[in-house]
Structure formats: C-alpha cells, structure tokens
Amino acid sequence: MIDEKIFATPRKVEDVADCYFYHTMELPGRGVIEGRDWDLRGRVDEYLGNVDFADQRVLEIGPASGFLTFEMEKRGADVISVEVTDEHGWDFVPYPEARLEEVFGPRRIVMQQLKNSYWFSHAALQSKAKLYYGDAYNLPAALGEFDIAVMGAVLLHCRDPLRIIEECGKRAKTLIIVDKFHPDLEGAPVCRLVATAENFTWHTWWHFSTQFFTQFLAVMGFATSEPTTHEQVHRGRAHTLFTIIARRD
C-alpha cells in the first residue's frame, strides 16, 4: 500500500543562484538554464529507449535536477524519484578520511544546491512528480509498485549497482538502464573499478560492459532488448551512452 506521507514536502526555492543545475533545463519564464554537466535536450527518447510513458507509474533513481523526471511526466508518466538524504550525500569511494575531508564540505553544499534545482524546476513546470529522500539500496514497500523503473547514468556512481537493480526489479515490470559505453569492455559480463590511489576519483566506482547488465537481468528473470547506443553531451563534449530495456518474462 502506497504511503503518501513518505514523500518530501516541496521546498520553496526562489533564487536561481541557490541552485546547481546538473542538467540544462528550459523553464517557463526563465528560458534556458545551462546545466553544469549534461545537456540531454533533443535526445531524450533515444536516452530512454523510445519507451511509451503514457499512463505509466515510473520509479526514477537519482533525479538530480529532474530533467528526465519532467520529460517523462510530459510524456504522460506519473513519476516518483528517489534521491539521497542530506545525511548520506553521496556513495563515496572510500579513500582515506584525510583526503575525503576536502570533498565533504563542498559536496554538501553542491548536493543542497542540486536539490534546490529540482524543486526550482518542479515549481516552474508545475510538476506533480513526487520525491522520496532515502536509500536506493533499501526501497520501502510504501513506495508501491511501478510499471517502469529508470536508472539513468547513476549506477556507475554506486558501490553496489546490482543491489539497486534488484530493488527496482522487485517493484517494476520494465527496467531502463542507461550508462556510459566502453567498447573495450564489450564481449564479457564485466565491470571495471575506476578509482586508483592516484586519480582520486571519489565520485565514480565503475565502468560497465552491456553484458554485465544483460546477464544479471536474465538471472533475475528479465528479457532484455538489444542495447542501443546514442550520443549525449556532457560538459560540452559528446559521449556515447548505452540504453538497455528489460521486461519481466
């Protein structure tokens, strides 16, 4: 049974200067707000595997500024997103505490501003989407059941990506997984650790092959489409991403 009380009360954010826009957004009365990271405009349907979202209840993991949230909503979806709590902040790669200390403070501010950008956009678009602040590794039954679960370029940032897929798979009939495409990993069900002692990549854990996901999804009883690739813009540069659609057999 869905418990409406678990969803966040919308935050009132009036100043765009209090926001960190992860995605480039086009908002009524504001025009284009340049995102710091991704510009997915014009390529959303490719990104989401050309799935029909009309009248679908959608679970989204990691909405950031909410670009995909609101695009799915425009396409007729009822969207519920899961975002980290203020206390959790990020699934940090466990570098020594002394090194991470330089990240914790600035990251707390960015995550607060990131959440502000979601609520700023939510208000501007008069969205009805809901947000749950909690642990994607342990999704509560009170969220209810879903037609579709979307994991858009988020699993590379998670210590245990398979746990999140498993959690989504318990609740949704269709899964959409999007991540960066690495041709050198293709042909085997593998993931590669990104962090080294030297590169201090505290925010990203993994590179994946498409087979890493398709094999695991088959284990879970999902039939997968042939992965598709598409170009998306990240910080002004084109990157190749893949999309996998999985449906429960």
C-alpha positions in Angstrom: 0.0 0.0 0.0 1.4 3.4 -1.0 2.0 5.7 1.9 1.9 9.4 0.7 3.5 10.6 3.9 6.9 9.3 2.9 7.2 11.8 0.1 9.1 15.0 0.5 7.3 18.3 1.0 8.2 20.6 -1.9 10.9 23.1 -1.0 10.3 26.7 -1.9 13.3 27.9 -3.8 13.0 31.4 -5.4 16.6 32.3 -6.3 18.3 30.5 -9.2 21.6 31.5 -7.6 20.8 28.9 -4.9 20.7 26.1 -7.4 23.2 23.8 -9.0 21.8 22.7 -12.3 23.2 19.3 -13.3 21.1 19.2 -16.4 20.4 22.0 -18.9 16.8 23.0 -18.4 14.2 25.1 -20.3 11.8 26.6 -17.8 8.8 28.8 -18.3 9.6 32.4 -17.6 13.3 31.6 -17.3 14.3 30.3 -20.7 17.3 28.1 -21.0 19.4 27.5 -17.8 22.7 26.0 -18.7 23.5 22.8 -16.8 27.0 22.2 -15.4 27.1 18.6 -16.5 24.6 17.1 -19.0 22.5 18.6 -21.9 20.1 15.8 -22.9 17.7 18.1 -24.9 16.6 16.7 -28.2 17.8 13.2 -27.4 15.5 12.2 -24.6 13.6 9.5 -26.4 16.9 7.8 -27.5 18.2 8.1 -24.0 15.0 6.4 -22.6 14.9 3.7 -25.3 11.9 5.1 -27.1 9.6 3.6 -24.4 6.0 4.8 -24.2 5.5 6.5 -20.9 1.8 7.3 -21.3 -0.2 6.4 -18.1 2.8 4.6 -16.6 3.8 4.8 -13.0 7.6 5.4 -13.0 10.3 4.9 -10.4 13.4 7.0 -11.1 16.7 6.6 -9.2 18.8 9.8 -8.8 16.8 12.6 -10.5 19.5 15.3 -9.9 17.9 18.5 -11.4 14.9 16.5 -12.6 15.3 16.8 -16.4 14.3 13.2 -17.0 11.6 13.4 -14.3 9.9 16.2 -16.1 10.4 14.9 -19.6 8.8 11.6 -18.6 6.0 13.5 -17.0 5.5 15.5 -20.2 5.1 12.1 -21.9 2.3 11.1 -19.6 4.1 9.3 -16.7 3.4 9.6 -13.0 7.0 9.8 -11.7 8.3 9.1 -8.2 12.0 9.7 -7.8 14.5 8.5 -5.1 17.2 10.9 -4.0 19.9 10.6 -1.3 19.2 12.2 2.0 21.1 15.2 3.3 23.0 12.9 5.8 24.0 10.4 3.1 25.1 12.9 0.5 27.0 10.5 -1.9 28.2 6.9 -2.2 31.8 8.0 -1.7 34.7 5.8 -2.9 36.5 5.1 0.5 39.7 7.0 0.1 41.5 7.8 3.4 39.4 10.1 5.5 42.0 12.8 5.4 41.7 13.0 1.6 37.9 12.9 1.6 37.7 15.7 4.1 38.5 18.2 1.4 35.5 16.9 -0.6 32.8 16.5 2.1 32.2 20.2 2.8 31.9 21.4 -0.8 29.9 18.3 -1.8 27.3 19.0 0.9 26.8 22.5 -0.5 26.5 21.2 -4.1 24.0 18.5 -3.1 21.9 21.0 -1.3 22.0 23.3 -4.4 21.3 20.3 -6.7 18.2 19.5 -4.7 17.2 23.2 -4.9 17.5 23.0 -8.7 15.0 20.1 -8.7 12.4 22.0 -6.6 13.0 25.2 -8.5 12.2 23.4 -11.8 9.4 21.4 -10.2 7.6 24.7 -9.3 8.4 26.4 -12.6 6.9 23.5 -14.5 4.0 23.0 -12.1 5.0 19.4 -11.8 3.1 16.7 -9.9 6.1 14.4 -9.6 6.9 13.2 -6.1 10.3 12.8 -4.4 11.4 10.3 -1.7 14.6 11.0 0.2 16.0 7.7 1.2 18.3 4.7 0.5 18.1 3.2 -3.0 19.7 0.0 -1.6 16.6 -0.5 0.6 13.5 0.8 -1.1 10.4 0.8 1.2 7.3 -1.2 0.2 5.4 2.1 0.9 6.5 3.4 -2.5 4.2 0.9 -4.1 4.5 -1.0 -7.4 5.6 0.5 -10.8 5.3 -0.1 -14.5 8.8 1.2 -15.2 12.0 1.9 -13.2 14.7 4.2 -14.7 18.3 4.1 -13.7 19.8 6.9 -15.9 23.6 7.1 -15.7 23.5 6.6 -11.9 24.8 3.0 -11.4 28.4 4.0 -12.2 28.3 6.2 -9.0 27.1 3.4 -6.7 29.1 0.9 -4.7 26.6 -1.9 -5.3 24.8 -1.3 -8.6 23.3 -4.8 -8.7 21.6 -4.2 -5.4 19.8 -1.2 -6.9 18.8 -3.2 -10.0 17.5 -5.9 -7.7 15.5 -3.4 -5.7 14.0 -1.9 -8.8 13.3 -5.3 -10.3 11.2 -6.3 -7.3 8.9 -3.3 -7.9 8.8 -2.7 -11.6 7.8 -4.7 -14.7 10.1 -2.9 -17.0 13.6 -1.6 -16.3 15.6 1.1 -18.2 19.3 1.2 -17.6 21.5 3.9 -19.2 25.2 4.2 -18.7 28.4 5.1 -20.5 29.5 2.8 -23.3 33.0 1.4 -23.2 33.8 -0.6 -26.4 36.9 -2.2 -24.8 34.8 -3.9 -22.2 32.3 -5.4 -24.7 32.0 -9.1 -25.2 32.1 -10.2 -21.5 29.9 -9.6 -18.4 32.4 -7.3 -16.6 32.7 -4.1 -14.7 36.0 -2.2 -14.1 36.9 -0.3 -11.0 37.6 3.3 -11.9 39.3 4.6 -8.8 43.0 4.3 -8.3 45.2 5.6 -5.5 46.5 8.3 -7.8 43.3 9.6 -9.6 41.2 10.4 -6.5 38.0 9.6 -8.4 35.9 9.6 -5.3 32.6 10.1 -7.1 32.6 7.2 -9.7 33.1 3.5 -9.0 32.6 1.5 -12.2 32.8 1.2 -16.0 30.4 -1.5 -17.3 30.0 -3.7 -20.3 26.4 -4.0 -21.6 26.7 -7.8 -21.0 27.3 -7.2 -17.3 23.7 -5.9 -17.1 22.0 -8.2 -19.6 23.4 -11.3 -18.0 22.4 -10.2 -14.5 18.9 -9.2 -15.7 18.4 -12.6 -17.3 19.3 -14.2 -13.9 16.6 -12.1 -12.4 14.0 -13.3 -15.0 14.0 -10.3 -17.3 14.2 -10.4 -21.1 16.4 -7.6 -22.5 16.3 -5.7 -25.7 19.5 -5.4 -27.8 21.4 -2.5 -26.2 21.2 0.7 -28.2 23.9 3.4 -28.2 23.4 7.2 -28.5 25.4 10.4 -28.3 24.8 12.8 -25.4 26.5 16.0 -24.4 28.5 16.2 -21.1 30.3 19.4 -20.3 30.4 20.4 -24.0 31.7 17.1 -25.3 29.8 14.2 -27.0 29.9 10.9 -25.1 28.5 7.6 -26.2 25.9 6.0 -23.8 24.0 2.8 -24.0 20.4 2.0 -23.1 19.1 -1.4 -22.1 15.3 -2.1 -21.8 14.4 -5.2 -19.7 11.0 -6.7 -19.3 10.0 -9.4 -16.9 9.4 -12.7 -18.7 
